[in-house]
Amino acid sequence: MQYIWKDRKRYFGIPMSFTRYAISEDRLFLSVGLFNIKDEEILLYRIRDINTNRSLWQRIFGVGTITVLSSDKSLPTLVMKNVKNPIAVKELLHSQVEDMKVRRRVHLGEIMSSGCEHDAPDDDSDLDN
């Protein structure tokens, strides 16, 4: 598998962690552990929102936190802590997400998880009463 981007969670700007993040053409990956490894992934077209946060200490060390909200049932929120160049990574992730949604022809209604049906009439016939 080829990754477009990959990094590790960093401490004081140094990648000394067993938490790894990666982005491929169609998925976002999280891998945690040394002896017992837990792997998670989110299909990019399921991502609904991406945010960044950079505290003063993170800015000093050139890292930040990226929070990904998705419609994935097993991993609805993924927090990528202490990622190098978080704004550039967020923009890369955003462009990949939009590209996957276009390729898969995903509409807004397909990624909304509310499950509510809109009760508005399809035509104006009920508005005359």
Contacts in CASP RR format, 6 or more apart in sequence:
PFRMAT RR
TARGET T0000
AUTHOR 0000-0000-0000
METHOD contacts of the structure
MODEL  1
MQYIWKDRKRYFGIPMSFTRYAISEDRLFLSVGLFNIKDEEILLYRIRDI
NTNRSLWQRIFGVGTITVLSSDKSLPTLVMKNVKNPIAVKELLHSQVEDM
KVRRRVHLGEIMSSGCEHDAPDDDSDLDN
1 24 0 8 1.000
2 24 0 8 1.000
2 25 0 8 1.000
3 22 0 8 1.000
3 23 0 8 1.000
3 24 0 8 1.000
3 29 0 8 1.000
4 23 0 8 1.000
4 24 0 8 1.000
4 25 0 8 1.000
4 92 0 8 1.000
4 96 0 8 1.000
5 22 0 8 1.000
5 23 0 8 1.000
5 89 0 8 1.000
5 92 0 8 1.000
5 93 0 8 1.000
6 20 0 8 1.000
6 21 0 8 1.000
6 22 0 8 1.000
6 23 0 8 1.000
7 15 0 8 1.000
7 20 0 8 1.000
7 21 0 8 1.000
7 22 0 8 1.000
7 83 0 8 1.000
7 84 0 8 1.000
7 89 0 8 1.000
8 15 0 8 1.000
8 16 0 8 1.000
8 17 0 8 1.000
8 19 0 8 1.000
8 20 0 8 1.000
8 21 0 8 1.000
9 15 0 8 1.000
9 17 0 8 1.000
9 19 0 8 1.000
9 20 0 8 1.000
9 21 0 8 1.000
9 80 0 8 1.000
9 81 0 8 1.000
9 82 0 8 1.000
9 83 0 8 1.000
10 16 0 8 1.000
10 17 0 8 1.000
10 61 0 8 1.000
10 63 0 8 1.000
10 82 0 8 1.000
10 83 0 8 1.000
10 84 0 8 1.000
11 17 0 8 1.000
11 82 0 8 1.000
12 61 0 8 1.000
13 61 0 8 1.000
13 62 0 8 1.000
13 63 0 8 1.000
13 82 0 8 1.000
13 84 0 8 1.000
15 84 0 8 1.000
17 82 0 8 1.000
18 32 0 8 1.000
18 33 0 8 1.000
18 34 0 8 1.000
19 30 0 8 1.000
19 31 0 8 1.000
19 32 0 8 1.000
19 33 0 8 1.000
19 81 0 8 1.000
20 29 0 8 1.000
20 30 0 8 1.000
20 31 0 8 1.000
20 32 0 8 1.000
21 28 0 8 1.000
21 29 0 8 1.000
21 30 0 8 1.000
21 31 0 8 1.000
21 80 0 8 1.000
21 83 0 8 1.000
22 28 0 8 1.000
22 29 0 8 1.000
22 31 0 8 1.000
23 29 0 8 1.000
23 44 0 8 1.000
23 92 0 8 1.000
23 93 0 8 1.000
23 96 0 8 1.000
25 96 0 8 1.000
25 100 0 8 1.000
26 43 0 8 1.000
26 44 0 8 1.000
26 45 0 8 1.000
26 100 0 8 1.000
27 41 0 8 1.000
27 42 0 8 1.000
27 43 0 8 1.000
27 44 0 8 1.000
28 41 0 8 1.000
28 42 0 8 1.000
28 44 0 8 1.000
28 47 0 8 1.000
28 68 0 8 1.000
28 78 0 8 1.000
28 93 0 8 1.000
29 39 0 8 1.000
29 40 0 8 1.000
29 41 0 8 1.000
30 39 0 8 1.000
30 40 0 8 1.000
30 41 0 8 1.000
30 75 0 8 1.000
30 78 0 8 1.000
30 80 0 8 1.000
31 37 0 8 1.000
31 38 0 8 1.000
31 39 0 8 1.000
31 40 0 8 1.000
32 38 0 8 1.000
40 74 0 8 1.000
40 75 0 8 1.000
40 78 0 8 1.000
41 75 0 8 1.000
42 68 0 8 1.000
42 70 0 8 1.000
42 72 0 8 1.000
42 75 0 8 1.000
42 78 0 8 1.000
43 72 0 8 1.000
43 100 0 8 1.000
44 93 0 8 1.000
44 96 0 8 1.000
44 97 0 8 1.000
44 100 0 8 1.000
44 101 0 8 1.000
45 97 0 8 1.000
45 100 0 8 1.000
45 101 0 8 1.000
45 104 0 8 1.000
45 106 0 8 1.000
45 111 0 8 1.000
46 70 0 8 1.000
46 71 0 8 1.000
46 72 0 8 1.000
46 111 0 8 1.000
47 68 0 8 1.000
47 69 0 8 1.000
47 70 0 8 1.000
47 93 0 8 1.000
47 97 0 8 1.000
48 69 0 8 1.000
48 70 0 8 1.000
48 71 0 8 1.000
48 111 0 8 1.000
49 68 0 8 1.000
49 69 0 8 1.000
50 66 0 8 1.000
50 67 0 8 1.000
50 68 0 8 1.000
50 69 0 8 1.000
50 90 0 8 1.000
50 93 0 8 1.000
50 94 0 8 1.000
50 97 0 8 1.000
51 66 0 8 1.000
51 67 0 8 1.000
51 69 0 8 1.000
51 90 0 8 1.000
52 64 0 8 1.000
52 65 0 8 1.000
52 66 0 8 1.000
52 67 0 8 1.000
52 86 0 8 1.000
52 87 0 8 1.000
52 90 0 8 1.000
53 64 0 8 1.000
53 65 0 8 1.000
53 67 0 8 1.000
54 63 0 8 1.000
54 64 0 8 1.000
54 65 0 8 1.000
54 86 0 8 1.000
55 64 0 8 1.000
58 64 0 8 1.000
58 65 0 8 1.000
58 82 0 8 1.000
61 82 0 8 1.000
62 84 0 8 1.000
62 85 0 8 1.000
63 82 0 8 1.000
63 83 0 8 1.000
63 84 0 8 1.000
63 86 0 8 1.000
64 81 0 8 1.000
64 82 0 8 1.000
64 83 0 8 1.000
64 86 0 8 1.000
65 79 0 8 1.000
65 80 0 8 1.000
65 81 0 8 1.000
65 82 0 8 1.000
65 83 0 8 1.000
65 86 0 8 1.000
66 79 0 8 1.000
66 80 0 8 1.000
66 83 0 8 1.000
66 86 0 8 1.000
66 89 0 8 1.000
66 90 0 8 1.000
66 93 0 8 1.000
67 77 0 8 1.000
67 78 0 8 1.000
67 79 0 8 1.000
67 80 0 8 1.000
68 77 0 8 1.000
68 78 0 8 1.000
68 79 0 8 1.000
68 80 0 8 1.000
68 93 0 8 1.000
69 76 0 8 1.000
69 77 0 8 1.000
70 76 0 8 1.000
70 77 0 8 1.000
70 78 0 8 1.000
71 111 0 8 1.000
71 112 0 8 1.000
71 113 0 8 1.000
80 89 0 8 1.000
83 89 0 8 1.000
100 106 0 8 1.000
101 111 0 8 1.000
121 127 0 8 1.000
END
